[in-house]
Amino acid sequence: MVVTRTRRRKRKPKRTAPAFPQLRAALPLVGNDPPFDLGRSALADSLIPQESNVRRRGERLAHALRCAIQHLQPPHGTRPDDRRWLIYGVCQGEYLAGRTRYIVAEELAVSRSTYTRLKNLALARIADLLPTLLEDALARDVGGRS
């Protein structure tokens, strides 16, 4: 029997997607200016622990959350009845425009249960995008300073 020894490579620590409760609590704070509450949030603590300045941490997280919502917007030419528009509309209406879920659901002409399903899909996509967007922003900041 031949036993081969494998080398263990040092892997870059992979950032994990944020927990839904943290994301749900942070998203309504995106519109606050200055973003002190967002900078103090559990989501900011878990995703940007290296930044000690609360305002800067809030600004970075707010920017990343806005970018994540913009990533949900379907490409130009997508049919208006495509489900992706509804997913984007939920986040754009509730978090960027600051309207209540009931008004947004009415504007999108969806039931409350459908709205909740769309919102959960949107939160899952934002949670997947957020660590990458923050890492890219941090790389740009570090690259721009040198």
Secondary structure, DSSP 4 states (H G I P E B T S, - for coil): ----PPPPPPPPPPPPPPPHHHHHHHGGGTT-SS-HHHHTSHHHHHH-TT---HHHHHHHHHHHHHHHHHHTSPPTT--TT-HHHHHHHHHIIIIIS---HHHHHHHHT--HHHHHHHHHHHHHHHHHHHHHHHHHHHHHHHHHH-
